[in-house]
Amino acid sequence: MLVIFATHPIQYQVPLWKKMTDAGINLEVWYFTDFGTKKSYDVQFDKSFSWDLPMLEGYKYRFLEVNAGAVPNKGFKSIFIRENIKKKLRECKATHVYINGWQVFAYWQALWAAKSIGLITIFKGESNDLKPESKWKWPIKKLLLANFFKKIDHFLYIGEANKRLYKKYKIKDEKLLPGLYCIDNDRFKEQAGKLYSHKYTLRKQWGIPSNSFCILFSGKFIEKKRPLDIIYAAKQLSANKLNIHLLYVGDGVLYPEIKKEANIIFDKELGLVNSCKENELNISITGFLNQTEIPKAYAVADCLVLPSNFGETWGLVVNEAMASGCQVIISNSCGSAEDIGLKLGNKHVYHTGEIDQLYQSILHSMSNKKSSQELYKIISQYSYDSTISAVKKIMTCR
């Protein structure tokens, strides 16, 4: 019996739990919170929402008793378990546990409990070796994580930069197995196929001209995502008389800044508000789009740009875009740049914050469009199969 510990039902992880169950793995997911299964407030989006796909179907799960007010993404002390995990693991006859991170205290509690009763431990996290380490923080972090990693029997790495982080902590090769980071490729491909014939109708709804090159940003409007970088590069393109339109999907504290920088055609609060102007940069801002709506953005866009800094440990919007047939440009600080971006070619990865390089990458994408088949061939290598195979191997080698 495999027990999986997770902060909450996550739209990228739930399909994995379903597929693992379908593959015959006896598992149960133990959630710390029900965030996202009902209307929940996300601080960075500055919005309350619930996922519009079923998050609790097709696999076994339970919610653990945790501290009052527990929510994910609020710091290490934001979630801690308030029940006897050892007892519960024994009662369900668990043999293995699967830990999804170290960012909250509850994960450390789960690991300590599992190891203290002799269970096999599996770890899958997102962190990588790309972010420069603070000189004073590094010794403390190294000490704490080295202690955490000593209790892990098997590590599932999501990509090369993630794998290097484990090697930095002297994790042996035999403990490392691929659990490549991915989304439900088939769902996005299928939805893109259905939406493609409606591309220009969808564009019209958001005020995007049918003949413009549409550049997409999808994510939270926050500093680490650097959404304004795309505007600065696009202004250079517009100044050179290139027909550019920006589509911003998401929300956050930088929303007012984005609005100030260009001619807003579609506003998340007001709908269609202006007509496109030939000598200005035109932007449509949809606001937050849920899981059944986001494929529309990939259908209308020609290229997704992920301009984030080192805080972007991967950037699964890249996987979503490529599975949908939309080409991508990625900042070299993002975890997915090395694994996915460079497979598309050097021009699809640029140095973070280097606006001239981003400008050149967009120019390249405008004149060197890759087919949806090419994009899908690359992204299909990043599927749930690697994690399922790794977990099966671990559980049969006990």
C-alpha positions as CSV (number, residue, x, y, z in Angstrom):
1,M,0.0,0.0,0.0
2,L,1.4,3.4,-1.1
3,V,0.4,6.5,0.9
4,I,0.9,9.8,-0.9
5,F,1.1,13.0,1.1
6,A,0.1,16.2,-0.7
7,T,-0.8,19.7,0.5
8,H,-4.1,19.8,-1.5
9,P,-5.6,18.5,-4.7
10,I,-3.5,20.0,-7.5
11,Q,-4.8,20.1,-11.1
12,Y,-1.5,18.7,-12.4
13,Q,-1.2,15.9,-9.9
14,V,-4.7,14.5,-9.8
15,P,-4.5,12.9,-13.3
16,L,-1.3,11.1,-12.0
17,W,-3.1,9.7,-9.0
18,K,-5.9,8.4,-11.3
19,K,-3.4,6.9,-13.8
20,M,-1.4,5.2,-11.1
21,T,-4.6,3.7,-9.7
22,D,-5.6,2.6,-13.2
23,A,-2.1,1.0,-13.6
24,G,-2.8,-1.2,-10.6
25,I,-0.9,0.6,-7.9
26,N,-2.6,0.3,-4.5
27,L,-2.6,3.9,-3.2
28,E,-4.3,6.4,-1.1
29,V,-3.7,10.2,-1.2
30,W,-3.6,11.9,2.2
31,Y,-4.3,15.6,1.8
32,F,-3.5,18.3,4.3
33,T,-6.2,20.7,3.0
34,D,-9.1,20.8,0.6
35,F,-7.8,24.0,-1.1
36,G,-9.3,24.4,-4.6
37,T,-12.0,21.8,-4.2
38,K,-14.3,24.5,-3.0
39,K,-14.1,28.3,-3.3
40,S,-10.6,29.2,-1.9
41,Y,-8.7,32.4,-1.8
42,D,-5.4,32.6,-3.6
43,V,-3.3,35.5,-2.3
44,Q,-1.1,35.8,-5.4
45,F,-4.0,35.7,-7.8
46,D,-6.0,38.0,-5.4
47,K,-9.0,35.8,-6.3
48,S,-11.2,33.1,-4.8
49,F,-11.8,30.1,-7.1
50,S,-12.3,26.4,-7.2
51,W,-11.1,24.1,-9.9
52,D,-13.7,23.3,-12.6
53,L,-12.5,19.7,-13.1
54,P,-13.2,16.9,-10.7
55,M,-10.3,16.8,-8.2
56,L,-11.5,13.9,-6.0
57,E,-12.6,11.2,-8.4
58,G,-10.9,8.1,-9.8
59,Y,-8.6,7.4,-6.8
60,K,-8.7,6.9,-3.0
61,Y,-8.1,9.8,-0.7
62,R,-8.7,11.2,2.7
63,F,-8.2,14.6,4.4
64,L,-6.0,14.7,7.5
65,E,-6.6,16.6,10.7
66,V,-4.3,19.7,10.6
67,N,-4.1,23.1,12.3
68,A,-7.0,25.5,11.9
69,G,-6.7,27.9,9.0
70,A,-4.1,25.7,7.2
71,V,-3.6,26.8,3.5
72,P,-0.8,25.9,1.0
73,N,1.8,28.5,-0.1
74,K,1.8,30.4,3.1
75,G,5.1,29.3,4.5
76,F,6.7,26.4,6.4
77,K,4.6,26.8,9.6
78,S,1.3,27.2,7.7
79,I,0.4,23.4,7.8
80,F,1.1,20.9,10.5
81,I,-0.6,17.5,11.2
82,R,-2.6,17.1,14.4
83,E,-3.2,13.4,14.5
84,N,-1.1,10.2,15.0
85,I,0.3,9.5,11.6
86,K,2.3,6.4,12.7
87,K,-0.9,4.8,13.9
88,K,-2.8,5.6,10.7
89,L,0.0,4.3,8.5
90,R,0.1,1.0,10.5
91,E,-3.7,0.7,10.4
92,C,-3.8,1.0,6.6
93,K,-0.8,-1.4,6.3
94,A,1.2,1.1,4.3
95,T,4.5,-0.2,2.9
96,H,5.6,3.0,1.0
97,V,5.0,6.7,1.4
98,Y,5.4,9.3,-1.4
99,I,6.2,12.9,-0.2
100,N,5.6,15.8,-2.6
101,G,7.9,18.4,-1.1
102,W,9.5,19.9,2.0
103,Q,7.9,23.4,2.0
104,V,5.5,22.8,4.9
105,F,6.2,21.2,8.3
106,A,3.5,18.6,7.7
107,Y,5.7,17.0,5.0
108,W,8.5,16.6,7.6
109,Q,6.1,15.1,10.1
110,A,4.9,12.6,7.5
111,L,8.5,11.6,6.6
112,W,9.6,11.2,10.2
113,A,6.6,9.1,11.0
114,A,7.1,6.8,8.0
115,K,10.8,6.3,8.6
116,S,10.3,5.6,12.3
117,I,8.2,2.6,11.5
118,G,10.4,1.3,8.7
119,L,8.5,2.3,5.6
120,I,10.1,2.8,2.2
121,T,10.1,6.5,1.3
122,I,9.8,8.2,-2.1
123,F,10.3,11.9,-2.7
124,K,9.4,14.2,-5.5
125,G,10.0,17.9,-5.3
126,E,10.3,20.9,-7.7
127,S,13.5,22.7,-6.5
128,N,16.6,22.9,-8.7
129,D,20.2,24.1,-8.7
130,L,19.6,27.2,-10.9
131,K,18.9,29.8,-8.1
132,P,22.1,31.3,-6.7
133,E,22.4,30.4,-3.0
134,S,22.7,33.1,-0.3
135,K,26.1,32.8,1.4
136,W,24.6,32.9,4.9
137,K,21.5,30.8,4.1
138,W,23.3,28.0,2.3
139,P,25.0,26.4,5.3
140,I,21.7,26.3,7.2
141,K,19.7,25.0,4.2
142,K,22.3,22.4,3.5
143,L,22.3,21.1,7.0
144,L,18.4,20.9,7.2
145,L,17.9,19.3,3.8
146,A,20.8,16.9,4.2
147,N,19.0,15.6,7.3
148,F,15.7,15.4,5.4
149,F,17.3,13.6,2.4
150,K,18.9,11.0,4.7
151,K,15.4,9.7,5.4
152,I,14.5,9.3,1.7
153,D,15.1,6.0,0.0
154,H,14.2,7.0,-3.6
155,F,14.1,10.4,-5.4
156,L,12.0,11.0,-8.5
157,Y,13.6,13.9,-10.5
158,I,11.4,16.1,-12.6
159,G,14.2,17.3,-14.9
160,E,17.9,17.8,-15.2
161,A,18.2,20.9,-13.0
162,N,16.2,19.1,-10.3
163,K,18.4,16.0,-10.7
164,R,21.6,18.1,-10.3
165,L,20.3,19.5,-7.0
166,Y,20.1,16.0,-5.5
167,K,23.6,15.2,-6.9
168,K,24.7,18.4,-5.1
169,Y,23.5,16.8,-1.9
170,K,25.5,13.6,-2.7
171,I,22.5,11.5,-3.5
172,K,23.7,8.3,-5.1
173,D,22.7,7.5,-8.7
174,E,20.9,4.3,-7.7
175,K,18.5,6.4,-5.6
176,L,17.5,8.6,-8.6
177,L,14.7,7.7,-10.9
178,P,12.9,9.8,-13.5
179,G,9.5,11.2,-12.6
180,L,9.4,13.9,-15.3
181,Y,7.2,16.9,-14.8
182,C,4.2,16.9,-16.9
183,I,0.5,17.7,-17.4
184,D,-2.3,15.7,-19.0
185,N,-0.9,15.9,-22.5
186,D,-3.8,14.0,-24.1
187,R,-6.5,16.3,-22.6
188,F,-4.8,19.5,-23.9
189,K,-4.1,18.0,-27.3
190,E,-7.7,16.9,-27.6
191,Q,-9.2,20.2,-26.5
192,A,-6.8,22.1,-28.9
193,G,-8.1,19.9,-31.8
194,K,-11.7,20.8,-31.0
195,L,-10.9,24.5,-30.6
196,Y,-8.6,25.1,-33.6
197,S,-11.5,25.6,-36.1
198,H,-12.9,28.3,-33.7
199,K,-9.6,30.2,-33.4
200,Y,-10.7,33.4,-35.0
201,T,-14.1,33.4,-33.3
202,L,-12.3,33.2,-30.0
203,R,-9.9,35.9,-31.0
204,K,-12.8,38.2,-31.8
205,Q,-14.3,37.7,-28.3
206,W,-11.0,39.1,-26.8
207,G,-10.5,41.8,-29.5
208,I,-7.5,40.1,-31.1
209,P,-7.1,40.7,-34.8
210,S,-7.1,37.6,-37.0
211,N,-3.9,38.6,-38.7
212,S,-1.8,39.6,-35.7
213,F,1.0,37.5,-34.1
214,C,-0.5,36.8,-30.7
215,I,2.0,36.4,-27.7
216,L,0.6,34.8,-24.6
217,F,1.5,35.3,-21.0
218,S,-0.3,32.9,-18.6
219,G,0.2,33.0,-14.9
220,K,0.1,35.2,-11.8
221,F,0.9,38.9,-12.3
222,I,3.6,39.0,-9.7
223,E,7.3,40.0,-9.6
224,K,8.8,36.5,-10.0
225,K,6.9,36.0,-13.2
226,R,8.2,39.2,-14.8
227,P,5.1,39.8,-17.0
228,L,6.2,43.3,-17.9
229,D,9.3,42.0,-19.8
230,I,7.0,40.8,-22.6
231,I,5.6,44.3,-22.9
232,Y,9.0,45.9,-23.2
233,A,10.1,43.5,-25.9
234,A,6.7,43.8,-27.7
235,K,7.1,47.6,-27.8
236,Q,10.3,47.2,-29.8
237,L,8.4,44.9,-32.2
238,S,5.5,47.4,-32.6
239,A,8.0,50.2,-33.1
240,N,9.3,48.2,-36.1
241,K,5.8,48.1,-37.6
242,L,5.3,44.4,-36.7
243,N,1.7,43.3,-36.1
244,I,1.8,42.2,-32.5
245,H,-1.0,41.6,-30.0
246,L,-0.4,40.5,-26.4
247,L,-2.8,38.2,-24.5
248,Y,-2.5,38.2,-20.7
249,V,-4.2,35.4,-18.9
250,G,-4.2,35.6,-15.1
251,D,-4.3,38.2,-12.3
252,G,-2.3,39.6,-9.5
253,V,-0.7,42.7,-8.0
254,L,0.9,43.9,-11.2
255,Y,-2.4,44.1,-13.1
256,P,-2.5,48.0,-12.8
257,E,1.1,48.2,-14.0
258,I,0.3,46.1,-17.1
259,K,-2.8,48.2,-17.9
260,K,-0.7,51.4,-17.8
261,E,1.8,50.1,-20.4
262,A,-0.4,49.8,-23.5
263,N,-3.7,50.2,-25.3
264,I,-6.1,47.8,-23.5
265,I,-8.6,46.1,-25.9
266,F,-10.2,43.6,-23.6
267,D,-10.2,44.1,-19.8
268,K,-11.0,41.3,-17.3
269,E,-13.4,43.6,-15.5
270,L,-15.0,45.6,-18.3
271,G,-14.8,43.3,-21.4
272,L,-14.2,44.9,-24.8
273,V,-13.3,48.5,-24.1
274,N,-11.2,49.7,-27.1
275,S,-10.4,49.1,-30.7
276,C,-6.8,48.2,-31.8
277,K,-4.6,51.1,-32.7
278,E,-2.1,50.7,-35.4
279,N,0.8,52.7,-33.8
280,E,0.3,51.3,-30.3
281,L,0.9,48.1,-28.5
282,N,-2.5,46.4,-28.0
283,I,-3.2,44.1,-25.1
284,S,-6.1,41.9,-24.1
285,I,-6.3,40.8,-20.4
286,T,-8.8,38.0,-19.7
287,G,-8.2,37.5,-16.0
288,F,-8.0,34.1,-14.4
289,L,-9.1,31.2,-16.7
290,N,-10.0,27.9,-15.1
291,Q,-8.9,24.5,-16.4
292,T,-11.7,24.0,-18.9
293,E,-11.2,27.6,-20.2
294,I,-7.4,27.9,-20.5
295,P,-7.2,25.8,-23.7
296,K,-8.9,28.7,-25.5
297,A,-5.9,30.9,-24.8
298,Y,-3.5,28.3,-26.2
299,A,-5.8,28.0,-29.3
300,V,-5.7,31.7,-30.1
301,A,-2.0,32.3,-29.3
302,D,0.9,31.9,-31.7
303,C,3.5,31.8,-29.0
304,L,3.7,31.5,-25.2
305,V,6.5,33.4,-23.4
306,L,7.5,32.4,-19.9
307,P,9.8,35.2,-18.6
308,S,10.0,34.2,-15.0
309,N,13.1,34.5,-12.7
310,F,14.6,31.7,-10.6
311,G,11.4,31.3,-8.5
312,E,9.9,29.4,-11.5
313,T,11.1,25.9,-10.6
314,W,9.6,24.5,-13.8
315,G,6.6,26.3,-15.5
316,L,4.0,23.8,-16.5
317,V,2.3,26.4,-18.7
318,V,5.1,25.4,-21.2
319,N,3.9,21.8,-21.2
320,E,0.3,22.9,-21.6
321,A,1.1,25.3,-24.5
322,M,3.1,22.7,-26.4
323,A,0.6,19.9,-25.9
324,S,-1.9,22.4,-27.4
325,G,0.3,23.1,-30.4
326,C,1.5,26.6,-29.3
327,Q,5.2,27.3,-29.5
328,V,7.1,28.6,-26.5
329,I,9.9,30.9,-25.5
330,I,11.4,30.4,-22.0
331,S,13.7,32.4,-19.7
332,N,16.8,30.5,-18.8
333,S,16.0,30.9,-15.1
334,C,13.0,28.5,-15.4
335,G,13.4,24.9,-14.6
336,S,11.9,23.8,-17.9
337,A,14.3,25.8,-20.1
338,E,17.0,23.2,-20.2
339,D,14.8,20.2,-20.6
340,I,12.2,21.5,-23.0
341,G,13.3,24.9,-24.4
342,L,16.7,23.8,-25.7
343,K,15.1,20.9,-27.5
344,L,13.2,23.5,-29.6
345,G,16.5,25.3,-30.3
346,N,18.7,27.9,-28.7
347,K,16.5,30.8,-29.9
348,H,13.6,29.5,-27.7
349,V,15.6,30.2,-24.5
350,Y,16.9,33.7,-23.6
351,H,18.6,35.2,-20.5
352,T,16.2,36.4,-17.9
353,G,15.5,40.1,-18.1
354,E,17.5,40.6,-21.4
355,I,14.8,42.4,-23.4
356,D,16.8,42.5,-26.6
357,Q,17.3,38.7,-26.5
358,L,13.6,38.2,-25.9
359,Y,12.9,40.5,-28.8
360,Q,15.1,38.4,-31.0
361,S,13.5,35.2,-29.8
362,I,10.1,36.5,-30.7
363,L,11.3,37.6,-34.1
364,H,12.7,34.0,-34.6
365,S,9.4,32.5,-33.6
366,M,7.4,34.7,-36.0
367,S,9.4,33.5,-39.0
368,N,10.2,29.9,-37.9
369,K,6.9,28.5,-36.7
370,K,7.0,24.8,-35.6
371,S,4.1,22.5,-36.3
372,S,1.9,21.2,-33.6
373,Q,3.2,17.7,-34.5
374,E,6.8,18.8,-33.8
375,L,5.8,20.4,-30.5
376,Y,3.7,17.4,-29.4
377,K,6.5,14.9,-30.2
378,I,8.8,16.8,-27.8
379,I,6.3,17.3,-25.0
380,S,4.9,13.8,-25.1
381,Q,8.3,12.6,-23.7
382,Y,7.2,14.4,-20.5
383,S,4.2,12.2,-19.4
384,Y,3.0,10.5,-16.3
385,D,4.4,7.2,-17.6
386,S,7.9,7.9,-16.1
387,T,6.6,8.4,-12.6
388,I,4.2,5.4,-12.9
389,S,7.1,3.1,-14.1
390,A,9.4,4.4,-11.3
391,V,6.9,3.8,-8.6
392,K,6.0,0.3,-9.8
393,K,9.8,-0.5,-9.9
394,I,10.3,0.7,-6.4
395,M,7.2,-1.1,-5.0
396,T,8.1,-4.5,-6.6
397,C,11.7,-4.3,-5.4
398,R,10.9,-4.3,-1.7
